[in-house]
Amino acid sequence: MIIVSRLDVMIKVNGNPLRRAYVEHLVFGFGAGMYITNDDGRVKDDDNILGIKSDTSHADIRIWCQNSVVRVLDGNAFNIAVSQVKNIHDGSTVDLNTNAEQDDYYAILNRCLLVYDIVFRQFRPYSHSADPDFPLGRKSTLSETKDRRKRIEVSYPSHSLLDGMAYTDPKSDSTGYPLIHLRDRSDDGALFGENSIPIRIPAEMAHGLHFARFPSASGRQLIKDDYVGWMTNEIDNGRSGRHGQNTSTSPVVAFLEALDLFSTEFAEYVRGIVQGHTSTLLRPQEMTPQIRRSFLSFQADSGGLASTSVARLDSAGNIAPLSGLTLDDTCEGAIYGCIFLDFGRRVGLLSAVNAYLRSTAMGARTFDDYKTWIADTRPRLVPELDAARRTWGL
């Protein structure tokens, strides 16, 4: 008689729980069942029951560098999926903390999930989805969810960088969904917060999550064509082809990059102000109306933490653009100030950001598209948006 028991196992990366990562039970080297870690790093099955089913006291497991939010690929090995095989017993703790165990890859995996949980999970459509742990949705089994093409991927360290910079491809050739390209940590101090603040992952995750919301591959391709077209034109005319907070780009580029500004500023506000700069890592944190209100107040009173401030309060207590900021729809700083700060203060940050993310359903790629979505679906908010856009020249 074979007695099947449960082997309780915890997975960590550099001492931190490896959250919502896929773990596969291996029998003679073949997959015998898919599991996932919980937010404490403990392995559970499809029914949320802790432990790996086994008819022996030990088991081999494959820890995939993929969680409910992203999959990390090895840029040094033609973007193959990253994984580690370990032998465990009941009560085991596996801590991936060496180069041989590719701990940087798993640390990136954790950081991507925390950006989603801290910055984006509080907004629709994620907050009202059937399972918010899975921002792109969940199939009937963990195995089906893990292996479907609809996913955000991260190439690290990427060997396909544009001008040596991190970026997010809206539509990769392999899946048709976003592929984030990150530089090696030795070349990018903003990745892990080494000699810089850790803004790289919040910035690129904003794009990955945003682009993945577009309902068709053709919509993501259109974003790609628009962005590359702008860059090509800039370079052909002797300019750098890089965007910036107060750089005149295009209505598409400026609108897309405004979400980057919001994500980096909100993540850094939570890490630095709410959580007190105790680590370069974000910690799990319940998002509350008070945190959202305090973020907006801080941005108006003290300015940006991750970038240069774009606004201050005037003598009447209204938010006002700083002098010298370009006020039109080709300036990402102006769009950020209008939507996320000014409109956000008027109607609440939830409403402003919900509209940005949900407008992808109609393919919104510019501020004018955003304004149209508001007029069509939230007409009661039009006067507040009109007041904000007049202030920002949009």
N, C-alpha and C positions, 0 to 999 in steps of 0.2 A: 504493500500500500504506500503510495506516494503522498507525503504530507507537504502541502504547500504553505509556506509561511511568508511573512512580510519582512523584508529587510529595510529597516529605517536608515536613511542616509541623508546627510546634509552636504550641500555643495557650496563652496565659497571661492571668491577670487580675492587674493591679497587680504584675507581676513574678513571680507565683507560678503554677506549672503549673495549668491548668484541668483538673481530674481527671475522667475518665470522663464527659465531656460529649459529647452527640451533635453531629456535624458532617455536614451534607448537601452533597454535590457538586451544583452547579447547572449546567445547560446551557440557555442561552437562557431563564433564569429558572425553569426547572422542575427538580424533583428527579431526579437521575440515579443516586443511590446514597447509602446511609446509612453513616456511619462513626462512630467513637467515639474519644475521646482515651484514652491510657493514663494511668497515675499520674504520668508525667513530662510530660504534656500533648501528647504526640506522637499524631498521628492514625493510626488503624489500621482495618482492615476486619473483617468478620464472622469471618474466619479468622485474625485477629490479625496480619495482614501490614501492616507500616507503609507509609504513603503512600496518596495518592488516585490512582486510575487516571485517566489523562487522555491524549488523543491530541494535546494541545497543550502548550506549555511553561508556560502559565498556566491557572488555573482559578478560577471563582467558587465560594465556599463560603458556606453559612449556618451560623453557629455558634448552636445552640439553647441557651437558658438552661435546660437540662434535662440531668441526668446519670442515672446508674444508680440514684439514690436519690430525687431529688425533681425537680419542675418548678416554676420560678419564673414567676409571672404579674405583669403590670403593673397594679397596683392603681389607677394613674392613668388607665388606658385600658380600663376595664371588664373587667379581668382577662384580657386577651389574652396569648397566649404571647409571650415575649420572645425576640428573635433579632437577630443582627447579620450582615450580608453583607459579605464581604471578597474581594478578588482576591489570589490567592497564586501563587507559583512554587515550584519545588523549593528547599528550604532556608529557606523563609519562617518567620519567627516573628511571630505576631500577639499583641500585648499589649493587651488591653482595659483601658484605664486612664484614661478620661475620662467625664464625665457624658454626653456625646453617644453614647458606646458603652455606656451603662448599666452602668458598672463595678460600682456597688453591688449590682446584681442578680446579677451573676456572682460577686461576692465572697460574697454570701449563699449562692449555689449551692455554692461550694466549702466554706464553713463547715458547711453541712448534711451534706455527704458526710463530712467529717472527724469530725463528731460520731458518725455511724454507724460509721465505721471504728475510732475510738478507744474509744467507750463500748460499743456494742451488738454489733458484728460478732463479738466473742469468745464470745458466748452463743448457745445454741440458741434457736430453730431456725436462725439465720443461719449459725453456724459449721459446721453439718453439711449445709448446702444444696448443691445441685448446682453453683451458681455464687454464692459469697458476695458478689461485687461487686454483685449485684442482690438487695437484701433482699426484694423482692416477687416474685421469680422472673423468669425470662427466657424469651421465646418463641424460635422457631427462627431468626428474623432480628432484626437491630437495629431495622429499620424497624417490624416488628410489635411489638416490645417498647416502643419509644418511643411508639407511638400507641394502645396499649391503655388502657382506662379504669382499670384497676387501677394506681393511682399515688398518691403523696402530692404535693400541690401547696402552694405558698406564695404568698400574695398580699402584694405589697409595692409601695408602702406601702398597707396595707389601709384602705379607707373603710367597713368593716363591723365596726369594733371594738366590743366590749362594754365600756361604761363607760370607753372610751379605753384599754383594756388589750389587749396581745397575748393571743391565745388560739388554740386548735385546735378547729375544728369536726370532730367525729368522722365526719360523713357530709355531704359537700357535695352541693348540688343537681346539679352538673354531672357528677360522676363516681360518687358514692355512697361515695367514700373520703375520707380526711382532707384538710382544707384549713387550713393554718396561716396565721393573720392576724398580720402584723408591722407595728408602727408605723414611721414614717419615722425614719431615724437621728438627725435633729435633735431628735426627741421622746423618744428612747430610747437613753440612753448605754450600756445593757447589750447593745445589738445588736452593736456592733463594739468594745466595750470603751473607749468614750470617756467619761471621767469616771466610770467604773464598771467592774466586772469583767464580762467578756463571757459572761453566763449565759443570755441570752434564747434563743439558738438551741439550746443543749443542753436547755433546759427544754421548748421546744415540739417539738423533734424527738423527745423521749421520748414525748410524746403521739401524734405523728403515726405513729411506728413501732408503738407499742402498739395504737392503734385500728385500724390497717391489718391487724393480725394476727387480728382477729375475723372468723370465717368467713362471716358473712352481713351484708348491709346492714341487716337488721332488728336484729341485735346492736349495730351501730354507732348505729342510731337510738335504741335503748333507752338507751345511754350518754348520748346527747344529751338525751333526754327527762328522764332522771334528774337530770342536771346543771342543765339549765335550770329544772326543777321546783324544785330546791333553791334556786337563785338567786332565782327569783320569790317563793318563800315567805319568804326572808330579807328581800328588799326590801319586800314587803308588810307585814312586821312591823317595819319601821323600822330594819333593820340594813343593813350595807353590801353584802351578797351576795358578798363576797370571801373566798377561802380564805386560810389562813396556817398556818405550821408548828405553832403551838400554838392554832389556832382550832378550836373544835368545829364541824364541818360536818355530814357524813352519812357512813355507811359507804362509799358509792360514791365520793363526792368525795375522801374521805381516802385511799382505796386508790389511786385514779388519780393523785393528786398526790404520793404517796410515790415513784413512779417518777421524777417531775420532780425531786424532791430528790436522788435517787440520781444521775441523769444530770448535774445541775449540779455536784454534789460530786465525782463521779469525773472529769468533764472538767476541772474546775478543779484537782484534785489532779495530774492528768497535766501540764496546762499550767504550773501554778505550782511544783510540787515536782519532778516527774520531768524536765520540760523547762526549768525554771528561770526562768519569767516573762520569757523573752527577747522575747516578742511576744504580742499579744493573740490571735494565731492558734495553734490547735493545729497541731503538725507530725505527719506520719505517724510512727507509733510501734508497734512490735510489742508486743502485750500478753502479759505473762508471768505465771506463778503468783506470782513475787516481787512484781510491781507490785500484783497484787490483794491479796496478804497485807499489803504495806506500806500500801496504802490503808486497809484495815481497822484496822491498828495506829495510823495517823495519826489517823483519826477518833476512836478511843478515847482516844488520848494527848493530842491537840492540838485536836480539835474540827473544826467545819466551816470551810471556806474561802468557800463561796458562800452559806452561811446560818448561823444560830445553831446551835451544838452542841446535840445532844439527849442525849448520854451521856458518861460517863467510866468508867474502870476503878475498881472499889472496892478495898479493902485486900487482898481475896483474888484480885485479878486478873480478876474477872468484870465484864462490861460492865453498867452500871447507868444507868437513866434519871436525868437531872438533876432536881433538885427543882423543882416548879412546872410540870412538863410534864403535860398532861392524858393520863391513861393509859386510853384506851378506843379503840374502833374508829372513832370519828368524828374522831380526831386524826391528821393525816398525819405529824406528827413521830414519834408513837408507832409507827405502822405502818412508817415508814422505819427507825426504830431496831430494831424487832423483826425484820423480814425481812432488811434489807440489812446491818445491823451485827451484831446478836446471833445470829440464825440463820445468817448468812453466816460468822461466826467459828466456829460450831459444825460446820457441814457443808461449808464452802467457799463462796466468793462465786459460783462457777460454778453450783453446785447451787441456791442460793437464787434467783438471778436467772433461771436457766433455767426454774425452776418458775413464776415470775411471768409470763414471756413465753409459755410453752407452755400455761399454764392458760387462755389465751384460746380455745383449741380447745373448751373446755366453757363459754365465755362468762363466765369469772370476772370479777366486777366489785367484789367486796368481799373483806375479809380472810377471812371465813368461807368464801367460795368457794375461795380459795387453800388454806386448810386442808383443805377437802374434796378438792381435786385432789391434794394431798400424800398424804392418807390412801388415796385410790383408786389412785394410780399409783406412789407412793414410800413405802410403809408403813414401811420401815426408818428413815425420817427423822422419823416422827411423834414419838418421844420427845424429839428435839432441838427440834422446833418447839414442842411442848408446854412444854418448859422455858423457851424464849424468850418465848412468849406469856404465860406466867404472870408473868414479870418485867415485861412491858409492859401488863398488864391487858387482854389481848385474848382 
